[in-house]
Amino acid sequence: MRTHCHSKTQKTKTMRKITTSHDCPPIPVRDYDWSASREDWDEGDFIGYGRTEQDAINDLLEKEYLK
């Protein structure tokens, strides 16, 4: 079960909004605490993950760039 702790939305200039979420899974690994996705996320779209909010955003942008 995931506990949702925090979320916010960040605008980008030419793309859809990026929504971030801070999840607190009951595991000792913190590498995936933050996730980032596009505001209108749909199954099959990219999701970025990271230790920090910025890491998750960077992971999402890198996945989108490399697609």
C-alpha positions in Angstrom: 0.0 0.0 0.0 1.3 3.4 -0.9 0.8 6.5 1.2 0.5 9.7 -0.7 2.4 12.4 1.2 2.7 15.4 -1.2 2.0 16.4 -4.8 2.3 19.5 -6.9 2.2 20.6 -10.5 4.9 22.4 -12.4 4.5 24.2 -15.7 6.8 23.8 -18.6 7.0 26.3 -21.5 6.0 24.3 -24.5 4.8 21.0 -23.0 1.9 19.8 -20.8 2.3 20.3 -17.1 4.4 17.9 -15.1 2.8 16.6 -12.0 5.0 15.3 -9.2 4.1 13.0 -6.3 6.0 12.1 -3.1 5.1 8.5 -2.1 6.2 7.0 1.1 6.4 3.2 0.6 7.2 1.2 3.7 10.6 0.1 2.3 14.1 1.3 3.2 15.1 2.2 -0.4 14.5 5.9 -1.1 15.4 5.9 -4.8 11.8 5.9 -6.0 10.1 8.1 -3.4 9.3 10.8 -6.0 7.5 10.3 -9.3 6.8 12.7 -12.2 4.3 12.4 -15.0 2.4 14.6 -17.4 -0.9 16.0 -16.1 -3.0 14.0 -18.5 -1.1 10.8 -18.0 -2.5 7.7 -19.7 -1.5 4.1 -19.7 1.7 3.6 -21.6 3.0 7.2 -21.0 6.3 7.7 -19.3 6.8 8.1 -15.6 10.0 9.4 -14.1 11.3 8.3 -10.7 13.9 9.6 -8.3 15.2 10.2 -4.8 14.2 13.8 -5.0 11.5 15.7 -6.9 14.0 17.2 -9.3 15.5 13.7 -9.9 12.1 12.4 -10.9 11.4 15.3 -13.2 14.8 14.9 -14.8 14.2 11.1 -15.3 10.8 11.9 -17.0 12.4 14.5 -19.3 15.2 12.1 -20.2 12.8 9.3 -21.0 10.7 11.6 -23.2 13.8 12.9 -25.0 15.2 9.4 -25.7 11.9 8.0 -26.9 
